[in-house]
């Protein structure tokens, strides 16, 4: 920060060129992790709202439950569960890859 200030960078330029690049990896990691958790959450939504008014709390895991156990479409439910698992594994791969570079 001091060197940028000596070079004549204003506060906005210091933020864009110094602070923001340091925040992006951590922010990306948090976003990927939270996406993984949002895909997998089912119990909380089921216990509290059972889909909520007008399906406001409709997540992928809830759709798997509805297709499999309410509509009795076991093939569709299994396919959705497989897609959900693959998406979670891909997100986990990116998390592991991004954190292993730092070690």
C-alpha positions in Angstrom: 0.0 0.0 0.0 2.8 2.4 0.9 4.6 1.8 -2.4 1.4 2.4 -4.4 0.7 5.6 -2.4 4.3 6.8 -3.1 3.8 6.0 -6.8 0.7 8.3 -6.8 -2.1 5.7 -6.8 -5.4 7.0 -5.4 -7.6 5.0 -3.0 -9.7 3.5 -5.9 -6.6 2.3 -7.8 -5.1 0.8 -4.6 -8.3 -1.1 -4.0 -8.6 -2.4 -7.6 -5.0 -3.4 -8.1 -3.9 -4.4 -4.6 -6.9 -5.3 -2.3 -9.3 -6.9 -4.8 -6.8 -9.4 -6.2 -6.0 -10.6 -2.7 -9.7 -11.0 -1.9 -10.8 -12.9 -5.0 -9.4 -16.3 -4.2 -11.0 -16.4 -0.7 -14.3 -15.1 -2.0 -14.3 -17.7 -4.8 -13.6 -20.4 -2.3 -16.5 -19.3 -0.1 -18.8 -19.1 -3.0 -18.0 -22.6 -4.3 -18.3 -24.1 -0.8 -21.6 -22.4 -0.2 -22.9 -23.6 -3.6 -22.0 -27.1 -2.5 -23.9 -26.8 0.7 -26.9 -25.2 -1.0 -27.1 -28.2 -3.4 -27.0 -30.7 -0.6 -29.3 -29.1 2.0 -32.6 -31.0 2.3 -33.3 -31.6 5.9 -33.6 -28.0 7.0 -36.0 -27.1 4.2 -38.0 -30.3 4.7 -38.4 -29.8 8.5 -39.1 -26.1 8.4 -41.2 -25.5 5.2 -41.7 -28.7 3.2 -41.1 -26.7 0.1 -42.5 -23.4 1.4 -45.2 -21.3 0.0 -45.2 -21.5 -3.8 -42.1 -23.7 -3.6 -40.0 -20.7 -2.4 -37.4 -23.0 -0.7 -37.1 -25.4 -3.7 -33.6 -26.8 -3.9 -32.1 -29.6 -5.9 -32.2 -32.1 -3.1 -35.9 -31.3 -2.5 -36.6 -31.9 -6.2 -34.9 -35.3 -5.9 -37.2 -36.1 -2.9 -40.3 -35.0 -4.8 -39.6 -36.9 -7.9 -38.6 -40.1 -6.1 -41.1 -40.3 -3.2 -44.0 -38.1 -4.0 -44.3 -38.7 -7.8 -42.8 -42.2 -7.5 -40.6 -41.5 -10.6 -37.6 -43.5 -9.3 -35.6 -43.2 -12.6 -36.0 -39.4 -12.7 -35.1 -39.1 -9.0 -32.1 -41.3 -9.4 -30.9 -39.3 -12.4 -31.3 -36.0 -10.5 -29.4 -37.5 -7.5 -26.6 -38.6 -9.9 -26.4 -35.1 -11.4 -26.4 -33.6 -7.9 -23.6 -35.9 -6.9 -21.5 -35.1 -10.0 -22.0 -31.3 -9.5 -21.0 -31.6 -5.8 -17.9 -33.6 -6.7 -16.9 -31.1 -9.4 -17.3 -28.2 -7.0 -15.3 -30.2 -4.4 -12.6 -30.8 -6.9 -12.3 -27.0 -7.6 -12.1 -26.3 -3.8 -9.4 -28.9 -3.3 -7.4 -27.7 -6.3 -7.6 -24.1 -5.3 -6.6 -24.8 -1.7 -3.8 -27.2 -2.6 -2.0 -24.5 -4.6 -1.6 -22.4 -1.4 0.1 -25.2 0.5 
